[in-house]
Amino acid sequence: MRANLLSALIEADGMTLRGKPDGERYGPCPKCSGRDRFHVRRYAGRERFFCRQCHPRRGDAIEYLHWAHGMTYREACAVLGLPTSRPAGQATRQPVTARGVVIPDCPDEAPPAEWQAAMSALVERCAANIPPAVMRYLREERGLSDETIRAHKVAGRWWVERGIIPTFYAGSLWRVNVRRRADDLRDGRGKYIAAQGSRAQLFGGDVLADAGIHAVVCAGEFDTMLAQQYAPTGLACVTFGSESKQPTWEFDYLTRDKRVLVVFDNDAAGEQYRQAMRRGSRAGRPESQTGELTAPG
């Protein structure tokens, strides 16, 4: 199949995409609109498309004709001047980002609607009834403003005095991290544990997707909330959840046109991950440093 057949079809349909002509391009989806949901990118020398809302799986020119115009496989092949039989034994390679992260055929899906409804009700109930001692901790020790606490729905009571941090992305609840009590930490599983049914997602991803020309990657959710609280316009603060988690395809996609600064704790783990991020950077980014985030004043 010729390399630019997909672009020719898109142009013939009257669509104009933003981005580099020989690189990644994006714009409104011809089916579900949006601003930059529709995406065209070259993999292994051939163009593929997807829509983050209504067609998450990557497709070629044949799939585009089927999806956009309702053509059968044979009809699409006839329009494109291609044979109707697929080559036998043709090997396919899973594409990867410049960082080496495998790009999935279909982006991750949020947890089921039933889980989201139940957990959202819990989050709202807890966020509306934060004990005074927890509010003092969030304000005085963590440096968070009341506006930040409300925006992220950080809560301080779940069954017994345990804090929770929810992760929302694209209108869905993906994860609820539970702060464990001191006497629960003897098993070595860490201070936070995800509620059953949670799914991984970039904390702060909505800010990164909507605006900004720069991004700051922090070590955890509290650092991210504090950084975003004082961030100037155009700066998006995100976290993978911890320094041990690897950058995802979602992160590479959302930072495709941004300068990235990595700010981790000034310790051995932070330095190790900072170096790993630098080795995986593309075209000199992300920049990275170690340090600690504290509230101004």
C-alpha positions as CSV (number, residue, x, y, z in Angstrom):
1,M,0.0,0.0,0.0
2,R,1.4,3.4,-0.9
3,A,2.6,5.4,2.1
4,N,0.4,8.5,1.7
5,L,-2.9,7.0,0.6
6,L,-4.5,7.8,4.0
7,S,-3.5,11.5,3.7
8,A,-5.0,11.7,0.2
9,L,-8.3,10.3,1.5
10,I,-8.4,12.7,4.4
11,E,-7.7,15.7,2.1
12,A,-10.3,14.5,-0.3
13,D,-12.8,14.6,2.5
14,G,-12.0,18.3,3.1
15,M,-10.1,17.8,6.4
16,T,-7.1,19.9,7.4
17,L,-4.9,18.5,10.2
18,R,-2.4,20.4,12.3
19,G,1.1,19.3,12.9
20,K,4.2,18.4,10.9
21,P,3.5,17.2,7.3
22,D,6.0,14.3,7.7
23,G,5.2,13.7,11.4
24,E,2.3,13.6,13.7
25,R,-0.9,15.5,12.7
26,Y,-4.2,15.9,14.5
27,G,-7.5,17.8,14.4
28,P,-11.3,17.4,14.9
29,C,-12.7,14.0,14.3
30,P,-15.0,13.8,11.3
31,K,-17.5,11.8,13.3
32,C,-17.4,13.0,16.9
33,S,-15.8,16.4,16.5
34,G,-13.6,17.5,19.5
35,R,-10.5,19.6,19.0
36,D,-7.6,17.2,18.5
37,R,-9.1,13.7,18.9
38,F,-8.4,12.6,15.3
39,H,-4.8,11.6,14.9
40,V,-2.6,10.5,12.0
41,R,0.9,9.2,12.5
42,R,3.4,7.3,10.5
43,Y,4.4,3.8,11.8
44,A,7.1,1.8,10.1
45,G,6.8,4.1,7.1
46,R,3.0,3.8,6.7
47,E,0.3,6.1,8.0
48,R,-2.3,5.1,10.5
49,F,-5.2,7.0,12.1
50,F,-7.2,6.8,15.2
51,C,-9.7,8.8,17.2
52,R,-9.3,9.0,21.0
53,Q,-13.1,9.1,21.4
54,C,-14.8,6.9,18.8
55,H,-12.1,4.8,17.0
56,P,-9.2,4.1,19.5
57,R,-7.7,1.3,17.4
58,R,-5.2,2.3,14.8
59,G,-6.4,1.9,11.2
60,D,-5.0,2.2,7.7
61,A,-6.5,3.7,4.5
62,I,-8.8,0.6,4.0
63,E,-10.1,0.9,7.5
64,Y,-10.6,4.6,7.1
65,L,-12.9,4.0,4.1
66,H,-14.8,1.4,6.0
67,W,-15.2,3.7,9.1
68,A,-15.8,7.0,7.4
69,H,-17.7,5.8,4.3
70,G,-19.2,2.4,5.2
71,M,-17.3,0.6,2.4
72,T,-16.6,-3.1,2.6
73,Y,-13.1,-4.4,2.4
74,R,-13.4,-5.3,-1.3
75,E,-15.0,-1.9,-2.1
76,A,-12.2,0.0,-0.3
77,C,-9.5,-2.1,-2.1
78,A,-11.2,-1.3,-5.4
79,V,-11.2,2.5,-4.7
80,L,-7.5,2.3,-3.7
81,G,-6.5,0.1,-6.6
82,L,-5.3,-2.6,-4.3
83,P,-5.6,-6.5,-4.5
84,T,-8.4,-7.9,-2.4
85,S,-6.3,-10.7,-0.9
86,R,-4.0,-10.1,2.0
87,P,-0.4,-11.3,1.7
88,A,0.1,-14.6,3.6
89,G,2.6,-14.7,6.5
90,Q,3.2,-11.0,6.5
91,A,4.9,-10.1,9.7
92,T,3.8,-7.0,11.7
93,R,5.8,-5.0,14.2
94,Q,4.2,-3.4,17.2
95,P,5.1,0.3,16.9
96,V,6.9,2.1,19.8
97,T,7.4,5.7,20.7
98,A,10.8,7.5,20.5
99,R,11.3,6.5,24.1
100,G,10.8,2.9,23.3
101,V,7.3,2.5,24.9
102,V,5.1,0.1,23.0
103,I,2.0,1.8,21.5
104,P,-1.1,-0.3,22.1
105,D,-3.5,-1.2,19.4
106,C,-6.2,0.4,21.6
107,P,-5.6,2.9,24.4
108,D,-6.5,1.9,27.9
109,E,-10.1,2.1,28.9
110,A,-11.4,3.6,32.1
111,P,-12.9,1.2,34.8
112,P,-16.5,0.0,34.2
113,A,-19.3,2.5,34.7
114,E,-20.6,0.6,37.7
115,W,-17.3,0.8,39.5
116,Q,-16.9,4.5,38.7
117,A,-20.4,5.3,40.0
118,A,-19.8,3.5,43.3
119,M,-16.3,4.9,43.8
120,S,-17.3,8.4,42.8
121,A,-20.1,8.4,45.4
122,L,-17.5,7.3,48.0
123,V,-15.1,10.0,46.9
124,E,-17.8,12.7,47.0
125,R,-19.0,11.6,50.4
126,C,-15.5,11.5,51.9
127,A,-14.5,14.9,50.3
128,A,-17.5,16.5,51.9
129,N,-16.7,15.2,55.4
130,I,-12.9,15.7,55.9
131,P,-12.0,15.7,59.6
132,P,-10.5,18.9,60.9
133,A,-7.3,17.2,61.8
134,V,-6.9,16.0,58.2
135,M,-7.6,19.5,56.8
136,R,-4.9,20.9,59.1
137,Y,-2.5,18.3,57.8
138,L,-3.3,19.1,54.1
139,R,-3.1,22.9,54.7
140,E,-0.2,23.2,57.1
141,E,2.1,20.2,56.4
142,R,1.3,19.6,52.7
143,G,0.8,23.3,51.8
144,L,-2.4,22.7,49.8
145,S,-5.0,25.4,49.5
146,D,-8.7,24.7,50.0
147,E,-9.3,25.3,46.3
148,T,-6.7,22.6,45.4
149,I,-8.1,20.2,47.9
150,R,-11.6,20.7,46.5
151,A,-10.5,20.5,42.9
152,H,-8.7,17.1,43.4
153,K,-11.3,15.8,45.8
154,V,-8.6,14.8,48.3
155,A,-10.4,13.2,51.2
156,G,-9.5,12.1,54.7
157,R,-11.8,9.4,55.8
158,W,-12.4,5.9,54.4
159,W,-13.7,3.3,56.8
160,V,-11.2,4.3,59.4
161,E,-9.0,7.4,59.3
162,R,-7.4,6.8,55.9
163,G,-6.8,9.3,53.2
164,I,-7.8,8.8,49.6
165,I,-6.5,10.5,46.4
166,P,-8.7,9.9,43.3
167,T,-7.4,10.2,39.7
168,F,-9.8,11.6,37.1
169,Y,-9.0,11.8,33.4
170,A,-11.2,12.8,30.4
171,G,-14.4,12.8,32.6
172,S,-13.8,9.4,34.1
173,L,-12.6,8.2,37.5
174,W,-9.6,5.8,36.9
175,R,-8.0,5.2,40.3
176,V,-8.5,5.7,44.0
177,N,-5.3,5.6,46.0
178,V,-5.8,4.8,49.7
179,R,-3.4,6.1,52.4
180,R,-2.6,3.2,54.7
181,R,-2.3,3.5,58.4
182,A,1.2,3.2,60.1
183,D,0.4,-0.2,61.5
184,D,-0.5,-1.5,58.0
185,L,2.9,-0.8,56.5
186,R,4.8,-3.8,57.9
187,D,4.1,-5.8,54.7
188,G,6.4,-3.5,52.7
189,R,3.7,-2.5,50.2
190,G,4.1,1.2,50.6
191,K,2.1,4.1,52.0
192,Y,-0.6,4.0,49.3
193,I,-2.5,1.1,47.7
194,A,-5.0,1.4,44.9
195,A,-8.6,0.4,45.6
196,Q,-9.6,-2.8,43.9
197,G,-10.8,-2.2,40.4
198,S,-8.6,0.9,39.9
199,R,-6.7,1.3,36.6
200,A,-3.5,3.2,36.0
201,Q,-3.7,6.7,34.5
202,L,-1.6,9.8,34.4
203,F,-2.4,12.0,37.4
204,G,-3.0,15.5,36.1
205,G,-3.5,14.3,32.5
206,D,-6.5,16.5,31.9
207,V,-4.3,19.7,32.5
208,L,-1.7,18.3,30.2
209,A,-4.2,17.4,27.5
210,D,-6.0,20.8,27.6
211,A,-3.3,23.4,27.6
212,G,0.3,24.2,28.2
213,I,3.6,24.4,26.4
214,H,5.6,23.0,29.3
215,A,5.2,20.0,31.6
216,V,6.6,19.1,35.0
217,V,6.8,15.4,36.0
218,C,6.7,15.0,39.8
219,A,7.3,12.0,42.0
220,G,3.8,11.7,43.4
221,E,0.3,13.1,43.7
222,F,1.0,15.5,46.6
223,D,4.0,17.0,44.8
224,T,1.9,17.3,41.6
225,M,-1.0,19.1,43.4
226,L,1.4,21.5,45.1
227,A,3.3,22.3,42.0
228,Q,0.1,22.9,39.9
229,Q,-1.2,25.1,42.7
230,Y,1.6,27.6,42.1
231,A,2.3,26.9,38.5
232,P,2.1,29.8,36.0
233,T,-0.2,29.7,33.0
234,G,1.0,27.3,30.4
235,L,2.6,24.8,32.8
236,A,1.0,21.4,33.4
237,C,2.1,19.2,36.4
238,V,1.7,15.4,36.3
239,T,2.9,12.2,37.9
240,F,3.0,8.5,37.0
241,G,2.2,7.8,40.7
242,S,5.7,7.0,41.9
243,E,9.4,7.2,40.7
244,S,9.3,3.4,40.0
245,K,6.7,3.6,37.2
246,Q,7.7,4.0,33.6
247,P,6.5,6.6,31.1
248,T,3.6,5.5,29.1
249,W,2.5,6.0,25.5
250,E,-0.2,8.3,26.8
251,F,2.5,10.5,28.3
252,D,4.5,10.6,25.1
253,Y,1.4,11.5,23.2
254,L,0.3,14.3,25.5
255,T,3.8,15.8,25.6
256,R,4.5,15.5,21.9
257,D,4.7,19.3,21.5
258,K,5.8,20.3,25.0
259,R,9.1,20.9,26.9
260,V,9.3,18.5,29.8
261,L,11.0,19.0,33.1
262,V,11.4,16.1,35.5
263,V,11.5,17.0,39.2
264,F,12.0,14.0,41.6
265,D,13.0,13.7,45.2
266,N,16.7,14.4,45.9
267,D,17.6,10.8,46.9
268,A,19.0,7.7,45.2
269,A,15.7,6.6,43.8
270,G,15.0,10.0,42.3
271,E,18.4,10.3,40.8
272,Q,18.2,6.8,39.2
273,Y,14.8,7.6,37.6
274,R,16.0,11.0,36.5
275,Q,18.9,9.4,34.6
276,A,16.5,6.8,33.1
277,M,14.2,9.6,31.8
278,R,17.1,11.5,30.4
279,R,18.4,8.4,28.5
280,G,14.9,7.9,27.1
281,S,14.4,11.5,26.0
282,R,13.9,12.5,22.4
283,A,15.5,15.5,20.8
284,G,17.0,16.6,24.1
285,R,13.9,16.3,26.2
286,P,12.8,15.9,28.9
287,E,15.2,18.0,31.0
288,S,15.5,16.7,34.5
289,Q,16.6,17.6,38.0
290,T,16.2,16.4,41.5
291,G,14.8,18.5,44.4
292,E,12.0,18.9,46.9
293,L,8.8,20.7,46.5
294,T,7.6,23.0,49.4
295,A,5.0,25.6,49.6
296,P,6.2,29.2,49.0
297,G,6.5,31.2,52.2
